[in-house]
Amino acid sequence: MMKPADNIIICPNCGDGQKIIDVESGELICTKCGYVIHDRVGDVHEDWSILATEPSSKLRTSPTSLARSGMGLSTIIGRPDKSAGSGLNAAMRSTFDRLRAWDFRVKGQDERSLRRAFVELDRLRGIIQLSDAIVEKTAYIYRRAQERGLVRGRTMRAILGAAIYIVQREMGISGTMDDIIKATNTKEKDLARAYRILLRELDLKVPMLDPVKCVSRVANNANIGERTKRRAMDMINDVIKSGQAAGKDPMGLAASVLYIACLCSNEPKSQATIAEAAGVSEVTLRKNQRMIVGIRQQTTESIL
């Protein structure tokens, strides 16, 4: 496709003032003698510059992202064997075939592995409802793990799931490992092993889950009323102040205080229902229940 130019430029070869722009190749060509005046010129009819001030202006490039192969900046040698509207000859076509082969070899197995991993991460984004910030941090941890050779010999989904769980813990999101296990379709021991390896080898510091947020999550899963939920939050704050919550599973503590709050509020909820909503066993619930009852008794005695 050819466009007429708006400004007249005199051809240095024949002196003629007519010119045209080949949009496909970006060349400025004299219409009389065919002399190429400029090799590349910008499109004067559309402003796609990233510095354009118009709010509706288009961008030629997409923003970079760690969750994309090559961070969104990698290039691929295309297949159309055309140049400026005409076909390539056999020698040039053979040259481009060799360039494609070398491009594929230079990128190597690591980039192809990253491409498959980030396709899987994009799938998990929709299943677990991950935000863009979580996806970016997960991709960063996965890239570090691949650079250290931690992905080799382990399943890609286990490493991705462990990275997602670490990011959720760092951002204070009350996600559970069971949710990630279901989404990634991996075994619990594989995901737990990958989690420990990432923490040890990458020297990551992961904070504890907030038990108060876990109370809200378990209460919503078990359809517990707002009044009972607030009473359970008061109980969990007393447990945290006593210092006995250290080393305990936050989801197990949340399930225990919710069960006690249900008993105090006369809201019928069985141990099995609350334990299933929290993803813990009934044994864990009963064990924490005895500790919480003891803390409440001590608190009551101190008030009296």
C-alpha positions, 0 to 999 in steps of 0.5 A, a space after each residue: 500500500 502506497 500513500 502520497 506524502 504531504 510535503 514535497 522533497 526534491 529527488 537528489 537523483 533526477 530533480 523531480 519533486 514527486 515522492 511516495 512512501 512505501 508504508 510496508 517498508 517505510 521507504 521514501 521513493 521517487 515516483 519518476 526514477 525509483 530512487 530511494 530517498 530515505 530508507 526509513 521514515 515515520 508514519 506522518 498520518 498516525 501518531 503512535 509515539 509513546 510520548 504522544 499527548 493525546 489520551 486516545 493515542 495508540 502505543 506500538 509496544 505493550 508494557 513489559 512484564 516478568 510474567 511473559 517470556 522475554 519480559 514481553 520484549 522478545 522477537 520472532 523471525 516471521 514466516 512470510 517470505 516477502 520484502 517490500 511487496 515482492 517475494 524473496 529469491 531462493 538464496 535469501 529464503 535459505 538465509 532466513 531459514 538459517 536465521 530462524 534455526 539459529 534464533 531457536 537454538 540461541 533462545 535455548 531450553 530455558 526460554 521455552 521452559 519459561 514460556 510454558 511456565 507463564 502459560 500455566 501461571 496465566 491459567 492459575 491467575 483465572 482459577 485462584 483469582 490472582 491479582 497482577 501484583 501477585 502474578 508479577 512477584 510469582 514470576 520473579 520468584 520462578 525466574 530466580 528459581 530457574 536461574 539457580 537450577 531449582 526447577 530441574 528435577 521437579 514439576 513446574 506446577 509444584 514450583 509455581 504453586 509454592 511461589 504463589 503461596 510464598 507471595 500470598 504469605 508475604 502480602 498478607 493474603 489468607 490463601 491456603 495451600 489446599 486451594 493451590 493444590 487443587 488448582 495446580 493438581 499436584 500432591 501436597 508433599 511435592 508442593 510442601 517440598 518445593 516450598 521448603 526448597 524455595 525458602 532455603 535456597 532463595 533465602 526468603 523470609 515469609 511472615 506468619 498468616 494473620 489469624 484474624 484474617 483466617 477467622 473471616 475466611 473460615 467463617 465465610 466458608 462455614 456460613 457463620 453469622 456476623 455476630 459469632 464472627 466478631 466474638 471469635 475475633 475478640 477471642 483470637 485477639 486474646 489468644 495472640 496477646 497471651 503469646 500461646 499462638 506462636 507456632 500454631 497453625 493459624 487456620 487451626 486456631 481460627 477454626 477452634 475459636 469459631 467453634 467456641 464462639 458458635 457454642 457461646 452464641 447458640 449457633 449450631 455448627 458441628 466440629 466437622 463442618 468448621 474443620 472442613 471449612 478451615 482445611 484442618 482435622 477435628 483433632 487439631 480443632 479439639 486440641 486448640 479448643 482446650 488451650 483456648 478455654 484455658 486462656 479464657 479462664 485465666 483471663 476471667 480470673 485475672 479480671 475478677 
